[in-house]
Amino acid sequence: MNLQIAFTGPRKLTKIEEKRVYCVLLTTQARANDWHVGDAQGLDSFIVRAAEYWNKNLTVHQIQTQKKWGFAERSQRMIRSATKLGEVTLFAFPNKLCPESCTPKSAFSGYGSGTWGTIAYAWSQGVNLEIHPLFSLKEYADTSWMPDWMVQKQLKLF
């Protein structure tokens, strides 16, 4: 079984955010050849371009309905699909804090943040996480920006 990398992030990226994502990819792209991503604009389309550039085996997981729950279903399917193929690391690029109501124990809902919903679901499935916040960390001490349900488990940040 091969290492699988999945990605989640915002539907819109600024040029500065694109540079930050690119810097992460430069240091990690050699770790795995199998990448998984959704089919949205923003981070997903950026990852598609990067995968083409680095000749990665890319699986683009598409929504199967335009109903609101279709996006959540797609994210869950991406994580399940990747875990069937090997050990998974989810590279997450949130652009805002986790909504308080978003937890891995609730039904899938990012409460306004599909990125955090995907992170919570992956967490509940035992997926390795690398979280690279796109928001400013200047006002937060250490990991105080992380949701309480994540603080108990050691994560690799940055």
Buried (B, 14 or more C-beta within 10 A) or exposed (E): EEBBBBBBBBBEBEEEBBEBBEEBBEEBBEEBBBBBBBBBEBBBBBBBEBBEEBEBEBBBBEBEEEEEEEBBBBBBBBBEBBBEBEBBBBBBBBBBBBBEEBBBEEEBBBBEBBBBBBBBBBBBBEBBBBBBBBBEEEEEEEEEBBBEBBEEEEEEEE
